[in-house]
Amino acid sequence: MRIFKLLIVCLMLLPGMALALTVGQTIELGQLQTLNSTPYAIPANNTKNTLIQVWATWCPFCKKQNAYLEKLFKELPPNSLNVITISIDKNPLLAKQYMESNKYSFPAAMMTPELQKSMGKVKGIPILIILDRNNKVIYREVGEIFPEEYADLKRFAKAQ
């Protein structure tokens, strides 16, 4: 029994065996570059929450949810919420073409090894995350959410 417990602890500590993202966890986005080749970083003196959505071009639920995000993104007061989406596609060109063909205006970047390490293993998409101003997860949802639930995310925006 003692060996079994030791084995469990060792497996939990192995790199690549990251646990699923949880509320309260801190995520470091690091330096991201959008699909339009512009740098994206949350300012060091950040005072806003950050919405992160993880998606893929081949995911039908992501397509629905990205449409909800586009509507929300256009309705948000300027500078009230940091927004970045992260594609897990292997080919950045596919992700860029997807963004263009759907006429999405929200910023999108590719998953980086550093971000993957900070977030842990992606276990299902879409993933919607809200970080507080200190990059701590305050909301997390895996899988499709409905339009009215997405619209309710406005509560995380902060008036400037």
C-alpha positions in Angstrom: 0.0 0.0 0.0 2.8 2.4 0.9 4.5 1.8 -2.5 1.2 2.4 -4.3 0.9 5.8 -2.5 4.5 6.7 -3.4 3.8 5.8 -7.1 0.7 8.0 -7.2 2.7 11.0 -5.8 5.5 10.4 -8.3 3.1 10.3 -11.2 1.6 13.6 -10.1 5.0 15.3 -10.1 6.0 14.1 -13.6 6.2 16.9 -16.2 3.4 16.6 -18.8 1.1 15.1 -16.3 -0.3 18.5 -15.4 -3.6 18.5 -13.6 -6.6 20.2 -15.2 -6.9 23.9 -14.9 -8.7 25.0 -11.7 -10.3 28.1 -10.2 -7.6 29.7 -8.0 -4.7 28.7 -10.2 -2.5 31.4 -11.6 -1.8 31.4 -15.4 1.2 33.2 -16.9 0.4 34.1 -20.5 4.0 35.2 -21.3 4.7 36.8 -24.6 2.1 36.0 -27.2 2.1 37.0 -30.8 -1.3 37.3 -32.5 -2.1 35.6 -35.7 -1.8 39.1 -37.2 1.8 39.2 -36.1 1.3 41.8 -33.3 2.6 41.2 -29.8 0.0 40.6 -27.1 0.9 41.0 -23.4 -1.1 41.9 -20.4 0.4 45.1 -18.9 2.4 44.8 -15.7 0.2 47.3 -14.0 -3.0 45.5 -15.2 -6.3 46.5 -13.5 -8.6 44.5 -15.6 -9.8 40.9 -15.8 -8.8 38.8 -18.8 -11.0 36.6 -20.9 -9.1 33.7 -22.5 -10.8 31.2 -24.9 -9.0 28.1 -26.1 -10.3 26.8 -29.4 -9.5 24.9 -32.6 -10.7 25.4 -36.2 -12.1 21.8 -36.4 -14.3 22.2 -33.3 -18.0 22.9 -34.1 -18.7 24.1 -30.5 -15.7 26.5 -30.8 -17.2 28.0 -33.9 -20.5 28.7 -32.1 -18.7 30.0 -29.0 -16.4 32.2 -31.1 -19.5 33.8 -32.7 -20.8 34.6 -29.1 -17.4 36.0 -28.3 -17.4 38.2 -31.4 -20.8 39.7 -30.3 -19.6 40.2 -26.7 -16.3 41.7 -27.9 -18.1 44.3 -30.0 -20.5 45.2 -27.1 -17.9 45.6 -24.4 -16.9 49.1 -23.4 -13.4 50.0 -24.6 -10.6 48.9 -22.3 -12.9 47.1 -19.9 -11.7 43.5 -20.3 -8.5 42.0 -21.8 -9.4 39.5 -24.4 -7.2 36.9 -26.1 -8.1 33.6 -27.7 -5.7 30.7 -28.1 -5.8 28.3 -31.0 -4.5 24.8 -30.4 -4.3 24.0 -34.1 -1.0 22.7 -35.3 -0.9 25.0 -38.3 -1.1 28.8 -37.6 -2.1 29.5 -41.2 -5.3 27.4 -40.8 -6.1 29.4 -37.6 -5.4 32.7 -39.4 -7.6 31.7 -42.4 -10.4 30.6 -40.0 -10.3 34.0 -38.2 -10.4 35.9 -41.6 -13.1 33.7 -43.2 -15.4 34.2 -40.1 -14.6 37.9 -39.9 -13.7 37.7 -36.2 -12.1 40.9 -34.8 -11.0 39.6 -31.3 -7.3 38.9 -30.9 -6.1 35.4 -31.4 -2.8 33.7 -30.9 -1.4 30.2 -31.0 -0.8 28.0 -28.0 2.8 28.3 -26.9 4.8 25.7 -24.9 5.1 28.2 -22.0 1.4 28.8 -21.9 0.7 25.1 -22.2 2.9 24.5 -19.2 1.2 27.2 -17.2 -2.3 26.0 -18.1 -1.7 22.3 -18.0 -3.1 19.7 -20.3 -6.0 20.8 -22.5 -8.8 18.4 -21.7 -11.6 19.3 -24.1 -12.5 22.5 -26.0 -13.7 25.1 -26.1 -12.3 26.3 -22.8 -13.3 29.7 -21.4 -11.3 31.2 -18.6 -11.5 34.5 -16.8 -8.4 35.7 -14.9 -8.5 38.5 -12.3 -6.0 41.3 -12.6 -3.3 39.1 -10.9 -3.8 36.3 -13.5 -5.6 34.1 -11.1 -8.5 31.9 -12.6 -11.8 33.2 -11.2 -14.0 31.5 -13.8 -13.6 28.4 -15.9 -15.9 26.5 -18.2 -15.0 23.6 -20.5 -17.3 22.8 -23.4 -20.0 24.9 -25.1 -21.9 27.4 -23.1 -25.1 29.1 -24.3 -25.5 32.6 -25.7 -27.2 34.0 -22.6 -24.4 32.6 -20.4 -21.8 34.1 -22.7 -23.6 37.5 -22.6 -23.5 37.3 -18.8 -19.7 37.4 -18.9 -20.0 41.2 -19.2 -20.1 41.2 -15.4 -16.3 40.6 -15.5 -15.7 43.8 -17.5 -14.6 46.8 -15.5 -15.6 50.3 -16.4 -12.7 52.6 -16.8 
